[in-house]
Amino acid sequence: MKAAVKHIIFDLGGVILNIDYQKPIQAFADLGIHTLYSKAAQSTLFDELETGRISGDDFLNNLVKMAQKGTTPQQIKQAWNSIILDFPIRRLQLLQQLQLHYDLYLLSNTNEIHEEAFNQILFSTCGYPNLAMFFDKVYLSHRVGLRKPDPAIFQLVLEQNQIKPEETLFLDDSPQHIETASKLGIQTIHVTEDRGMLDIFLPKQ
């Protein structure tokens, strides 16, 4: 029998925030940059950005060198941010409801460029400057220097908050992240297009 869930760890993109992995792939291709990024894997440059080992400006300038002549850092930034769509307000409302019953944590592979962009979208959606209002603690890969599926980032969340893995539920849209969490004894739910966050927590009418 599974232990009762007391804590929930949420991924961001594809779970709370709508994203489109294909958009930046096409946007980069339009600028002459190919096969660097996908949902399942990405180049070292993106890993370095997502773990804070290089700055956003360094990332943009590196990609400018790979792009067709005349491409600007701003065009690269727009292409990279095209992955970000919107925050459905019902998901944000659901987080507020869940806060009444569970400890909530955010665990996201992201970067300083995307953080600035999704915070702007969040503010325009509900007036909050960042996601801290919805969680007990927020873990962003570029701020902690680790990224999923490294087990160390899951251990960081568990140990810092003194929570037991068997009493913790993790939601993510990437199978490789779900696999790591499961191996650590965390309960998991793989979020898909057919089974989103609202489907998981809200009963069918």
C-alpha positions as CSV (number, residue, x, y, z in Angstrom):
1,M,0.0,0.0,0.0
2,K,1.3,3.4,-0.9
3,A,1.9,6.0,1.8
4,A,-0.5,9.0,2.0
5,V,0.9,11.9,0.0
6,K,1.8,14.9,2.1
7,H,4.1,16.8,-0.3
8,I,3.8,17.4,-4.1
9,I,6.7,18.4,-6.4
10,F,5.6,20.0,-9.7
11,D,7.5,20.4,-12.9
12,L,6.8,23.7,-14.6
13,G,6.8,23.5,-18.4
14,G,4.3,21.1,-19.7
15,V,2.6,20.8,-16.3
16,I,1.7,24.3,-15.1
17,L,3.0,26.4,-17.9
18,N,2.0,25.6,-21.5
19,I,5.0,25.2,-23.7
20,D,5.7,24.1,-27.3
21,Y,9.1,22.3,-27.8
22,Q,8.8,22.5,-31.6
23,K,8.6,26.3,-31.7
24,P,12.2,27.0,-30.8
25,I,13.5,24.2,-32.9
26,Q,11.8,25.8,-35.9
27,A,12.7,29.3,-34.8
28,F,16.4,28.3,-34.5
29,A,16.3,26.6,-37.8
30,D,15.0,29.8,-39.4
31,L,18.1,31.5,-38.1
32,G,20.4,28.8,-39.5
33,I,20.8,26.9,-36.2
34,H,20.0,23.2,-36.3
35,T,19.7,20.1,-34.1
36,L,20.8,21.6,-30.8
37,Y,17.6,21.2,-28.7
38,S,14.7,18.8,-28.2
39,K,12.5,17.6,-25.3
40,A,14.6,14.5,-24.7
41,A,18.1,15.9,-25.2
42,Q,20.0,19.1,-25.7
43,S,23.6,20.2,-26.5
44,T,26.2,21.1,-23.8
45,L,25.5,24.8,-24.3
46,F,21.9,24.4,-23.2
47,D,23.0,22.3,-20.2
48,E,25.5,24.9,-19.1
49,L,22.8,27.6,-19.3
50,E,20.3,25.5,-17.3
51,T,22.8,24.8,-14.6
52,G,24.0,28.4,-14.4
53,R,27.5,27.7,-15.6
54,I,27.2,30.3,-18.3
55,S,25.2,33.6,-18.3
56,G,22.3,34.3,-20.6
57,D,24.4,36.8,-22.5
58,D,27.1,34.2,-23.1
59,F,24.5,31.8,-24.3
60,L,23.0,34.3,-26.8
61,N,26.4,35.3,-28.0
62,N,27.5,31.7,-28.6
63,L,24.4,31.0,-30.6
64,V,24.9,34.2,-32.7
65,K,28.2,32.7,-33.8
66,M,26.3,29.6,-35.0
67,A,23.5,31.5,-36.8
68,Q,23.3,32.9,-40.2
69,K,25.2,36.2,-40.8
70,G,23.4,39.3,-39.4
71,T,21.5,37.4,-36.7
72,T,21.3,39.5,-33.5
73,P,21.2,38.3,-29.8
74,Q,17.6,39.7,-29.6
75,Q,16.5,37.4,-32.4
76,I,18.1,34.4,-30.7
77,K,16.4,35.4,-27.4
78,Q,13.0,35.6,-29.2
79,A,13.6,32.2,-30.8
80,W,14.5,30.6,-27.5
81,N,11.5,32.2,-25.7
82,S,9.1,31.0,-28.4
83,I,8.8,27.8,-26.4
84,I,6.8,29.6,-23.7
85,L,3.1,29.9,-24.3
86,D,0.8,30.7,-21.3
87,F,-0.2,30.0,-17.7
88,P,-3.8,28.7,-17.7
89,I,-5.5,30.4,-14.9
90,R,-7.3,27.3,-13.7
91,R,-4.0,25.6,-13.1
92,L,-2.9,28.5,-10.9
93,Q,-6.2,28.4,-9.0
94,L,-5.7,24.7,-8.5
95,L,-2.3,25.2,-7.0
96,Q,-3.8,27.7,-4.5
97,Q,-6.4,25.1,-3.5
98,L,-3.7,22.4,-3.1
99,Q,-1.7,24.6,-0.9
100,L,-4.4,24.2,1.7
101,H,-3.8,20.5,2.0
102,Y,-0.2,19.8,0.8
103,D,3.3,21.2,0.9
104,L,4.0,22.3,-2.6
105,Y,7.4,22.5,-4.3
106,L,8.4,23.5,-7.8
107,L,11.3,21.7,-9.5
108,S,12.1,23.0,-13.0
109,N,14.9,22.7,-15.5
110,T,15.0,26.3,-16.7
111,N,17.3,29.3,-17.2
112,E,17.6,33.0,-16.5
113,I,16.3,33.9,-20.0
114,H,13.1,31.8,-19.6
115,E,12.7,32.8,-16.0
116,E,12.4,36.5,-17.0
117,A,10.0,35.6,-19.8
118,F,7.6,33.4,-17.8
119,N,7.6,35.8,-14.9
120,Q,6.4,38.5,-17.3
121,I,3.7,36.2,-18.5
122,L,2.7,35.3,-15.0
123,F,2.5,38.9,-13.9
124,S,0.3,39.8,-16.9
125,T,-1.9,36.7,-16.1
126,C,-2.5,37.1,-12.4
127,G,-0.4,40.0,-11.1
128,Y,2.1,38.0,-9.2
129,P,5.8,38.8,-10.0
130,N,7.0,35.2,-9.7
131,L,5.9,31.7,-8.7
132,A,6.9,31.9,-5.1
133,M,3.3,32.7,-4.1
134,F,2.2,29.2,-5.2
135,F,4.9,27.1,-3.5
136,D,6.6,26.5,-0.2
137,K,9.9,26.5,-2.1
138,V,10.9,27.0,-5.7
139,Y,13.9,25.1,-7.2
140,L,15.1,26.3,-10.6
141,S,18.0,24.4,-12.1
142,H,20.1,27.5,-13.1
143,R,19.8,28.7,-9.5
144,V,20.8,25.5,-7.7
145,G,23.4,24.3,-10.3
146,L,21.7,21.0,-10.9
147,R,19.1,19.7,-13.4
148,K,16.8,16.8,-13.8
149,P,17.2,13.9,-14.3
150,D,20.3,14.1,-11.9
151,P,19.2,12.3,-8.7
152,A,21.1,15.0,-6.7
153,I,18.5,17.6,-7.5
154,F,15.7,15.4,-6.1
155,Q,17.8,14.6,-3.1
156,L,18.3,18.4,-2.5
157,V,14.5,19.0,-2.4
158,L,13.9,16.0,-0.1
159,E,16.8,16.8,2.3
160,Q,16.4,20.6,2.5
161,N,12.7,20.2,3.4
162,Q,13.1,17.0,5.5
163,I,10.4,15.2,3.5
164,K,10.1,11.4,3.0
165,P,10.2,10.2,-0.6
166,E,7.3,7.7,-0.1
167,E,5.1,10.6,1.2
168,T,6.0,12.7,-1.8
169,L,4.3,12.9,-5.3
170,F,6.2,14.2,-8.3
171,L,4.5,15.4,-11.5
172,D,6.5,15.8,-14.7
173,D,6.0,15.6,-18.5
174,S,9.4,13.9,-19.2
175,P,9.7,10.1,-18.8
176,Q,13.4,10.3,-17.9
177,H,12.7,12.6,-14.9
178,I,9.8,10.4,-13.8
179,E,12.2,7.3,-13.9
180,T,14.8,9.0,-11.7
181,A,12.2,10.1,-9.1
182,S,10.7,6.6,-9.0
183,K,14.1,5.0,-8.3
184,L,14.4,7.3,-5.3
185,G,11.1,6.0,-3.9
186,I,9.0,9.1,-4.8
187,Q,5.5,8.5,-6.0
188,T,5.1,9.8,-9.6
189,I,2.6,10.8,-12.2
190,H,3.6,11.3,-15.8
191,V,1.7,14.3,-17.2
192,T,0.8,13.9,-20.8
193,E,-1.4,15.8,-23.3
194,D,-4.2,13.3,-22.6
195,R,-3.7,13.5,-18.8
196,G,-2.9,17.0,-17.7
197,M,-2.7,18.6,-14.2
198,L,-6.4,19.4,-14.1
199,D,-7.4,15.8,-15.1
200,I,-5.2,14.4,-12.3
201,F,-6.6,16.5,-9.4
202,L,-10.1,17.5,-10.4
203,P,-12.9,14.9,-10.7
204,K,-14.7,14.6,-14.0
205,Q,-18.0,16.4,-14.0
